[in-house]
Amino acid sequence: MADLQDHVDTATAIGQLDAEYAQISAPARPSPVPHPDAPAPPDPLARARALLAAHPVVDGFNGLAHAVRSIPWCDLELGERSLDTDVPRLRAGRVGAQFWSLQVPADHAGDRAVSATLDRIDQVRALVAAYPEALRPAHGVGEMTDARNCGRVAALLGPVSGHALADSLGTLRAYHALGVRSITLTGTSWTGRGGGLTRFGQEVVREMNRLGILVDLTGASPDTMRRALAVAKAPVIFSHSAAHELTDHPSNVPDDVLRMLRSNNGLCMVGFAADQVAREGTASLREVADHLEHVREVAGPDCVGLGAGYDTGATHADGLTDVSRYPQLIAELLERDWSESDVAALTWGNAARVMREAEFASRAAQLRRAPSTATIGELDR
C-alpha cells in the first residue's frame, strides 16, 4: 500500500514539473494588436460627459436668484452671458441640482435680515416658476431625484445667513416650513466672541437636526466648526469651502476638521473662487482639482462634493468660469485616475446621501424631542 502511495506521489511530482517546464519554455505571447476598425477609447472629456449624464452635479452654492436682479432684463432659457448661470449652460454642465443662496449682507440685522431673507426666498420661487421646463423646486432628496429623472434642475433653498434667524428658534422653524434646507452658523452672537458655540448656539444646531436642516459651516471659525461637529447628530456640510492646508483662506477647512468630518459623515463641497484655491499666485482648474484630491485624501471619498459659488460676485479659477465647465473638471480628475465610482459620489452620490441621512436623523429626533422653546436670553445670560 505504501509502495502504491509512493508511485502516486512520484507521478504527481513529475506532472507538476512537466507543467512548469511547459510554462517556462512556451514562447512569449505577443501583445494583441487592435483591429484597425476598432473604436478608439473615449477621451477623458467624453468619459466625463457620459458619467455626468448618469450622475449629474449637485452644487452647494449658487447666487443666481439675487444676481438676476442686478440686470435690467434677461431670458435664462435663451442664455445670458452677463451671468455665470443660464439654462443652456446648466445643461452643458450636466447640473442636476443646486442650492440657491439666500444669504443677506452682514449689516442687515434683526427684522431687516429676516425681511431680506424672505425677499430672497420669493426671488428663487419666482425664478423657478418662470422656467418650469428647466427648473423644479425640491425640499428633499426624493424631490431632488424626481427632478433629475424628469430632466429638470432641482432648486434647493439655502443656505440662509445665521444672523437672519434673529436669535429665534421660531424663525428657524418658519424658514423650514418655507422650504429652507441649509443655514450657516456665521455672523451671530451665539457663535461666541472667540469662536465655538454658546449654549443657545448648541440648541440651534440640535433644532436644525430635529428639523432636517443642514448645518452649513462655511465661513465659521475653526472653533465653531469643531464645536458644531461635536454637537451635531446629523451630517454637516461646507457649502463652498476648500482645503486650508493648501490655501490659507478664512472659509477653508483645516485638516483636523476634515478628519472630524469623516467621522460625522458630512460633506465638504469645494468652491471654485480664485482666492480660495490659489496656490503660489495661481488659480486654475488644476488647483481646484488639487483641493478636491486633498479633501478626498483627508476626509475620505464619501465626504467631498462641489460648491462652485457661481453668480456670487467672486472671480473663479481659470477654466471654471461658468456652470458649463463641470465636465472639464471631471475630465481632469479622470486623468488623475479617479475611479468612476468616486466621481459619481463627488457629483451626486455624496450630496444625496447627506440629505437622506439628515432626513433620517430628523425623523428619529422628532420621536425623542419636541420643538425647542429655548430663548437666547434663557441660555446665554
N, C-alpha and C positions, 0 to 999 in steps of 0.2 A: 504493500500500500504506500509505504514511504517512497519506494522507487518510482511508482506512478506519479506521486506528487512532485518528485524531482524532475521528471520528464515534462510535466505541465509547466513548472516554473521556468525551465530552460527554454521551452518553446515560446513562452510569453516574453521572456527577455530578448530572444532572437527577433521576435516580431517587432518589439519596440525599437531595437537597433536598426532593423530594416527601414522602419518608418522614418526614423531620424535621418538616416543616410539619404533616403529619397528626398526628404525636405531640403537637406543641405545641397545635394547635387542637382536639384531641379534648376533649370535656367531661370534667371530673374524675369518676372512678368513685366512687360513694358507698360508704362502708364497709358491709360486709354486716351485715344485721340478723339476729340469731339467731332461729331459729324458736321460737315460744313454748313448744313442747313439747320442745325440746332439753334434755337433762340439763345441769344446772349443773356447771361444772368442780369437781373434788373439792377440799375444803378441805385445808389442809396436814396436819391430823391424819389424815384419811382416806388421803392420799397416803403419809404416814409408815407407817401400819399396813400398807398394801399393799406398800411397799418391804421392810419388816421381815419380812413373810410369806415373801419370796423370799431375803432376806439378813439373817437374824437376828443378834442381838447376840452377840459373843464378849466376855465381860467378864474382865478380867485379874486381879481380886482380890475374893474373897468369903469371909467368915469364918463361914458358916453352921454348918459341922460342929462348931466349938467353941462357938458361941453356943447351939446346941440344948442343950448340957449345963447351961446356966445356968437352964433352966426345968424344972419337975418332970415335965411331960408335954406332948406336942404331937402333932398329926397334920398333917403338911405337905400331905397331899392335900386335906384339908378346908379348910385355911387356919389361919394362926397370926399374929395381929395383934401379939403381943409381939415378933415378929421382923421384919426387913426383907424376908425371903425366904420364900416358900412356893410350892407348885406352882401354884395359881390365878394368883398374881401373876407367876410366871415366864412363864406362858403369855400373860397380858395384856401383859407387857412384850416379848414376842417374843424371848425369850432362847434362843439355840441352843447355847451352850457357856459354861462358867465355869471359871476357875482357882480351886481351893479352897485357901485359905491354910493352910499347915502351920506358920506361924511360932510360935515359943515365946518366952517372956519373956527379956529380955537378961540377967537374973540367973541363968538356967539356963546352966550351963557343963559342958563335957566330957561324961561319960557321962549326966549328968542331962538335958542338952539333947537328946542322941540318943534317950534313952528317951521323953522328952516328944514328940519328933517322930514316933516310931513309934506312940505313942498317937494322935496326930493323924491319921496315915495310916489307922489302924484305925477311927477315928471316921468318916472320909469313906467308907471302904469299907462300913461297916455302914449308914450313912445311904443310900448309893446302892442297896444291896441291899434296903433296906426299901421303896423306891419304884420298882420296876422298870418301871412303866408311864410314869414321868415322867423318870427319870434313867438314864444309861448311862455306865459308865466308859470313858475314852478315853486312849490313850497316844500318839497322834499325829494328824496331820491326816486320815489316811484314816478312822480310827475316829471322829473328830470329825464328819466329813461323813456317815458311815453313821448315826450317832446322829441327826443333823439330819434325814436322809431318812426315818428311822423315827418322827419326831415326838417324839424324846426330847431332853433337855438333856444334852449331853456334859459329863462331870465329869472335869476335868484336875487332876492333883495338883501343887500348888506355888502360891506359892514356899515353899521351905524356908529357914529362917534360916541365914545363912552360918556363925554360930558353932556351929550344930548339926552341922557337919561334923567338929567336934572335931579340926581340923587334920589330917585324914586323907583321902587320896585313895581309900583303900579304902572308907571310909564313903560318899564321894561315889558310887562305883560301886554300892554296895549300895542307896542311895536310887534310883538309876536303875533297878536291877533290880526295885524295888518299884513303879515307875511314875512317879516324880517327874520332872517335866519343866521346872521352873524353880527357881532358887536365887538368893537375894540375896547381895550382897557386903558386908554390914554387920555391925558388931559383932565383928570378928575382929582378931587381932593382925597378920594378913598384909595388911590394907588400909593399914598404915603409920600411924605416930603422927601425921604431918602430912598424911595423905591419900595418894593414889596406891596402888600395889601393890608389895609386896615381891616378891622372886624367887619365893617359894612361891605368892604370890597370883597371879602371872602364870601359873604352872604349873596352878593351879586353873582359870583361865579356859581354857587350852589343853585340859585334860582334859574340861571341860564341853563344849567344842566337839567334841571327839572322840566324846563320848557322845551328843550331840544334846540336851543340857540347855540351856535358855535362860538366859543371864546376865541377871539382873534387877538393875538399877542404882537402883531407887527407894530413897531414904534414904542412898545413898552420898554421900561428899563430892565436890565438883566435880572435884578432882584424881583421885580414884578413878574417876569416870566417864570422864575423858579418857584415863587410862592403860588402862582396860579396853577402851575403843573402839580404842585404838592396837594392843592385843594381839589382840583378837578376830578370828577368821577366819569368823565366822558372825554373823548379825544379833543384836543385843541388844535387850532390852525394858526399859521402865519400866512396872511393872505398875499403879501408881496414883500418877502424878505430875501436874504441871501446869506452866504457864509461869512461871518465876521473874521474867521481865520484868514480868509483870502482878501477881504476888503473891509477896512475899518470904517463902518458906517453905522449911525445910531439905530437904523432899522434892521440891521443884520443880526444873526443869531450866533452866540458863542458856542463852541464845541460842547461844553458841558451841558448846555441847554438842549442841544441836538441829541445828546445821549439820553437825557431825560425824556425827550420827545419819543424816542424809540420805545421806552417803557410805557408811555402814555398811549401809544398807537396813533399819535397825532400826525400833522402834515405841515411841512414847510414848503410853501408854494413860492418858487424862486422868481423874483422880479427881474425885469429887463432894463430898469433905469440905469443910465450910464454911470451915475455916481455911486450906485450900489454895487456894481460888478467890476468897475475899472481896476486894473492892476498895472502898476507902473505907467500910468498915464493912458492906458488903452481901455477901450470899452467896445468890444465886438461880440459877435455871435459866439466865438470860441471862448471868450471869458464867461459868458453865461453858461456854456456847457461845462466849464471848469467848476463853477459853483454848483451846478446840478450833480456833478460827479462827487464833489466833496460832501454835499448833504447826503447823497446816497451812501457814501462810504461810512460816514459817522452815525447817521440816524437810521440807515437801512433803506432798501429799495421800496419798502411799503410806506415810507414817510416823506416822500419827495413829490412835488407837483409843480404846477406852473401858475404864476400870478403876475402877468406881464405889466399891468399898470398902464394900459393904453388910455389915451384921452384924459389924462390927469395933469397935463402940462409938463410932464417930465420929458427930458431928452433920452431916447432909448439907444441901446447899443447898436453899432453899425451892423447891418444885415438883419435887424429885427425892428424895422421902422413902423410896421403896422400889423394888423391881425392876420394878414395873408401869409406871414412869414414863418408860422409854426412848422410847416414841412421842412424848411431849410434847417431849422434847429434839430428836428428829429433825425434828418439825414446825417448831421454831424455826429449825433450820438450813436447811430448805427455804424458809422465809420470807426467809432471808438469801441466797437464790439459790444455795445449794449444788446442784451437779448431782446427778442420781440416781446417776451412776457414782461420784462422790466419797462419797456417803452409803453406797453398797454397800461401798466399800472401807473406810470407817470402821467399819462394824458387823461385817462378816465377812471381807471380802477381804484386808485387810492382815494380820490375825492369822493367817489360814490361810496366806498367803504366807510370813510369817516362820517359822512352824513347818515348812513344806515346805523352805525354804532351809536351816534348821538341820539337818533330816534329811539333805539332800543333802551339806552340809558335813561331817556326821558320817561318812557313807559314804566320802567322799574322804579324810578324816583317818585313818580306820582302815586304809586302804591304805598310808598313809605312816608311821604310828607305832603302836607297841604301847602297852598301858596303862602309864601313868607309875608308876614305883616310887619317885619322889622323896619325901622327907620334909621337914618344916619344919625339922628340925634340920640337915639337909644344906644346904639352900638359904638359910636365914635365920639363920645363926650370928651 
